[in-house]
Amino acid sequence: MVYDVNALLNHINRIRKEIGHEEVNIDIKEVLYDIDTNEMWIITNDRPDKSAIIGKGGWVVGRLREELEIGSIHVESYSDFLQKEYRMNLSLNKLNSFVNENKDNLDYGSFIALNNLIDILKIKLENLYSFNFYKYFKDLEEGPYGYFEAEKPAAIVALSGGTDSSFSLILAKKLGFNPIAVTVDPGTIVLPKQFKHNIDKLVSELDVPHEYIEVDYSDLIEESFTGRFHPCGRCSKIIEDTLYKYALENEIPIVIFGDMLATGSQCITEQICNFDENTKNESTDVDKEVENNKIIRLNLPASLSVSKLENKSLTSHYNLIKFKGFGCPLLYEVHKKFPHMKRYSIQRILRETRSGVLEPGEALDLIWSFYNTD
């Protein structure tokens, strides 16, 4: 079905008038419709046009969806896609150069899986507005061709049970990394039972081997309740070091994280990990010192400039428990005891919003969750 832009604009303006919104001039760049999924994409020139189509509280786009009898309508601004396209091209250049420079050192499985990532990145760039991960992989599974999988594990995936890490594991499996999922388990104050439910369900459904690694967080917890530092940074460092060490011990070359901020040229890096008993455990960028105990760090969602919406769209098909906020009990206890610590959590949310990972509405919901539980 083809939708005429002018007819659609008249429809939108009529709805705006009927629900009491002021009359505005709206620019629509393109309208796309997928008859198979009954989804529409309305691409506007900029964010103000997007806001006008969505309307206050989503009333305009909601009425539009009902009247057109469309399953879902996605309103996006072209200016946002320009930024996404730029970042994906940076990722593509970085991944291509990384694979070419390291093709003699990469094992065959890693080489194939990284080339599969390059392949899907190119396809997403060609379908910038309407690429859908779930539909793409479903079509692959139902077709005669698919991605080759590494014979032995080419990567481990840091799996916390949240949306970002779950998305990373699904993608790693589908792209042929033949991954092992690893979860750092400090106890229920950091890893609640509902997160473990998601972890166990997902690895079972994907048929991925998984291991919990118990880590003593007593020092981190004790210091967190002094109010001198925010726990997230130190927690992330412990998780990274634990996974790097696991990868080295099991001779797995790639560690995959769900971090969505390390886009473009930072999506894949080489890390030098030193875990000498006589020195402090640390990991550093490979360019800063002599190569020894090298690990490839891949931020998989970031390499594809994935948004939270895309993330949730794929993981929703695996019936995982949904969480409000960050979902970490330790963080909420720190917020309650030391309200000033909310400031640093909010800074993290704003950083993701500025990068385009989070929509402003999603960011507000996250920020409100800090205060809604007081």
N, C-alpha and C positions, 0 to 999 in steps of 0.2 A: 504494500500500500504506500502511495506517495502522498505526502502532506505538503500542500501549498503554503509557503511561508506567510503570505499576506492573509490567507484565510485563517491560519493559526493565530496570527496577531489579532485579527478581529475577534476571534473566539476568546482570547486571553483578555482583551480590553473590555469585552462585554461582561466577563466574570468579575473583573476588577470593579467595574461600575456597579454591578448588582450587589456586591458585598461591601460597598462604601469606600473603596480605595480611590485615591485621586487618579486622574488621567495623566499618563506619562507616555513619552515616545520610547519605544523599545526596539532595539536592533537585534535581529536574529541572523546569525551567520549561516547556519545550516541546521536542517532537521533530518535525523536518521531514524529509521524504524526497522526493527527485526521482527518479521512476522512469525518466526519459529518460537521466539520467547515472549512475544507480545510486549516488547520494550521499546520505548522511544527515547532518543537523545536530542535535546534541544541545545544547540551550541550558540551562545550569545557572544557579542563582541567583547564585553567586559563584565565585571562583577555587579555593577549597578543594574544592568539589564537582567542578569541572573536573578538578583533580589526581587526585581519587579515581577518576574514570571512566577517565582515561588510565592511571593506575597507574605503578609504578616502571618506568622504562625503556620505557614505552608498552606493557607486556605486556597490560594489561587490555583496552584499546581494540583492540589487535591481535588478540587472541583473539575479541573481540566481532565484529570485522569479518569474520574467517574463518568463524565459526559462523553469522552471519547472511547470509554470501555477498554482502556489500556492497562495492562498488568502493573507496569511501573514506568514512570517518567523521570529521566535523569536530566537535570538542568546544569550545564557546565559553561564556564566562560572560556573563550578562546585564549585570553591572556594567561590563564592558569595552564592551559595546554602548551603554550609556547615555552613556559618555564619547565614543564615536565619533559617536553621534547628535547630541550637543550640538555637537561640532566641525563636523559637516556642516551643521547649521542655521546656525552662525556663517558658514560659507563661503557658504551659499545667500544669506543676508542681504547679505553683502559683495558678492557677484557681482551680485545684483539691483540694489543701490544703485549699484555702479560702472557697470553698463551704462546704467541710467536717467540717471545724472548726465553720462555721456559720449556719449549716443546721437547728439548733433549733431556730435561730433568724430570718432567711430569710422567708419572706412570700412565699407562694406556687408559685406565678407567677414569682418572682425573681429567685427562686430556679430552676424552669423549664427553664427559658430563659438562665441562666448562664450555665446550663447543655447542652442546645442547642449549646451555644458558644463552650463549650468543645468538643462537637461532631464534629462540623465543623472544629475545629482546628486539631483534630485527622485525619479527612479525608484529609485535606490539607497536613498534614505531610506525608500521604501515597501516595499522588500524588504531590510530591514536585515540579516537573518540569512543569506540565501542568494543574494545578488546575485553573479553570475559574469560578469566582463567578456567572456571569450571566448564564452560561450554567448549573451550579449546581442548582441554584434556579429554573430555567426554568424546568429542569428535575423533580424537586420536585413537582412543581405545576401541571405538567402533569401526575404525578404518583399517586398511591393510598395513599401514606403517605406523611406527611409534619410535620413541627414543630408545636407543640401546642403553642397557644398564651395565655399570661396572661389575666385573666378576667378583671383586672383593670390595669391601667398603672404601669409598673414596673420600668420605666426609663423616664427621660427627655433627649432630645438630644439638645446640643448647635448647632443651625443651623444658619450659616452665609450666605449661598448661594454659598459658594465656593465648590471646589471639595471634600476636606477632610470631611467637615461636612455633605455634601450631601451623600457621601459614608456611613458615620456613620449612618445616618437616614435610608437609604435603608437597611443596614445590620440589624439595630435594629428592623425594622419592620419585615423583613424576618425571624429573629431568635426568634420572639415571645415576644419581650419585651413590645409590645403594647405601643409604645412610644408617648409622647407629645413633639412636637418640640417647642423650645423657642428661640426667636431671640432678642438680646439686640439691641435696635434701638437708636443710639445717633444722628441720622440725616444723611443727604446725604454725609457729609464730611468724614464719616467713613463707612456708609452703602449706597452705590449708588443704584439708581433705578433698574439697571440691576441685582443686587444681589437680590433685592426684587422680581423681575420677576422669578428668579430661585427658590426662596423660595416658592412663591405662587404656582408655577407650580408643584413642587415636592410634597408638602404636599397634593395637590389636587389629583395628580396621585396615591399617596400611601394611600390616605384616612386616613391621620394622622392629629389629632387636632393640631392647631398651635396658638401661641400667641406672639405678639410683645410687648416687654416691653421697654417703652421709658425711657432713662437714660440721665441725664444731664452731658455732657462731656465738658462743658465750661471751667472748671478749667484745665482739661487735655489738651485741645486744646491751651489754653492761655499759659500754661507752656511749651508745646511742641515748641511753636514759640519763646521761649527764647533761644533755642539751648542747654539747660543744660542736657536734657535727651532724650533718644529714646522712642517714644510713645508706642511701642508694648507691653512692659512688663507691664506697668500700665493699658493699655487697657485690656489685658488678665486677670489681677487681678480683674478689675471691672466686667468683664463678668462672671468670676468664682463665685465671691461673689453673684452676682445677681441670678445666676442659683441655687446656693446652698440654698439661701434664699427661692426661689420659690419652690424648692423641699421640704424643711422643712415645709413650709406653706401648701403645698398640700399633704403632707405625701407620697411622692414618694421616694423610698429608693435609687435609682441609678441615677447618673448624668453621661451622656456619652459625651465625648469630642473626637474630631477628631485628637488630637495630635498623631503624628506618631513616636515620639522619645521615649516615655515611654514604651519600649519593655520589654519582659521577666518578671522578678519579680516585676517590677514597673507598669505593665499594669493595675492592679487593687489595689486600696488602700482604706483605711477607713479614712475619714476626720472628724474632730471635728469642727463644725462651731459655733462660738459665735457671735451673732448679738444683743448684749445688747446696748440699746440706750445710756447708760452711758459709754460705752467703745468703742474702735476702732473696727470696723468690721474686723474679720479675720478668716481664716480657717487654721487649723494645723493638722498634722498627728496624728491619733488616739493613736499611741504609746507614744506620748509625754505628754499627760495629761489625766485627768480623763474623761471617756467616757460620753459625753453629746451632744445631737443634732448631732448624727452620720449620715454621708452621705457616700455612696459607690461611689467612683470615678472610672469610667471605661474608659480607653483609648482604644476604640474598634478596630480601624485599627492597633494600635501598638500591641495589643494582638495577632493578626494574622500575624505580621511582613509584613504588606501590603506595597507594593511599589507604587510610583506615577503611574506607568504604569498599575498596577492592578486596582488602584483607578479609573483612567480615563476609563479603559476598561469597568467597570460596569456602571459608571455614564453616559457614552456616549449614552447608550440606553434610556436615559430619556430626550434627546434633550434640555439640559440646555445650556445657553449662556456660551461660553468659554472666560476666561480672561487671559491676559498676565500679568506676574509679580504677585505681591501680590494683586493688585486690590483695595488698600485702598487709596483714594484721600489724606487723611491727611498725610500718610507716604510719598507720592510723593511731597507734598508741603513742608514737612520738609526737604526732600532730596534737593529740589531746593534752599531753603533758607539757609540750612546748609549742604553743600556737605560732610562734615566729618561724618555725620550721616549714610551715605551709608555704611561706614565701618562696623557698627553694624548689618545692614541688611544682608550684605554679610557674616558676621560671622554665622548668622543664617542659611543661605543657605549652607555654608560649613559644618556646623554641621549635616545637613540632608544628605549631600553627603557622609560624612565619615560614617554615620550610614547605608548607603546603600538604604535609602529611595529615594534619587534622583540619577539619572544617571548623570555623568559629563556633558554630552551635555545639559540636562535639567537645570543643575545648571548654565552653561554658558549663556543660554537663559534668565534665571531669572536675573542674574547679568547685562547682557547687557540691559535688559529692564529699569534699573535704569538710564542708560546713553543715551539710545535711545530716551528718552522723554525730554531731556534737551533742 
